[in-house]
Amino acid sequence: MGRVIFVSNNLIEVTATLFFDDVKKIRENAYRTLLNLSEFTFGCQAVIDADILRVLVDKLIAEPEAEILVLILELMN
């Protein structure tokens, strides 16, 4: 139920803005949130529809933290 509300309220885009936060833990939590959402087909399709993959490719180049790079790659998978 929470995932449906998350998607229907367009919170994917809001969460993606946190990828650019200065605080590492906030960025990490944003990626983990979308990873949890994308465990289900509904959430995975919503992430794709929100055009988050384009942002993830850009972040692969810009992200300085190795742990977060792993999360980005997991999310792209």
N, C-alpha and C positions, 0 to 999 in steps of 0.2 A: 504494500500500500504506500509506503513512504517513497519508494522509487517512482511510482506513478505520479505522485504529487510533485516530486522533485522535477520530473520531466515536464509535466503539464504547466508548471509555473516558470518554465524557462530558466531554471537555476543552473543548467549546464554552462551557459554562457557566463553567468555571474561567477561560477566556480572557476572557470577558465581564466578570468581576469586575475585570480590569485596566483597564477603561474608566474606572474611578474613581480610578486611581492619581494621586498628586501629580506624578509625573515625566512630562513630555510625551512623551519617547521611548518609555516603556513603554506609554502609551496608544496612541501611533501604531503601535507594533509589534503590539499586540493587534488593532487594526482591520485592519492589513495581513494578519495571520494569517487572519482570517475572510474577508477579500477573496480571498486565495489559495485558501482552502477552497471558497468559493462559486463559483469558476470552473467547477466541474463540477456537474451536476444533483444528484448524490448529496450533495455538500457544501452546495449551496444549500438543498435540502430539509431537511437537518439543522439549518441555521441557523434556518430558519422553524420547524421543530418545537421548537427550544429556546426559542422565544418571544423571540428577540433583537431583533426589530423593535420591540417595545414599549420596550425599553431604548434603542434607537437614537433613537426619537422624543424620549424624555426628554433624551437627551444633546445633541440638536440645540439645545435651549434652554440647557443648562448649560455646554456646552463653550466655553471662551474662545479657543481657538486656531483660526484660520481654516484652516490646513492640515489639521487633524483634522476640521473640519466638512466639508471636501471628501471625506475618506475615509468619513465617516458617510453622506453622500449617495450615494457610489459603492456602498457596501455595501447601502443601502436599494434601490438600483436593481436 
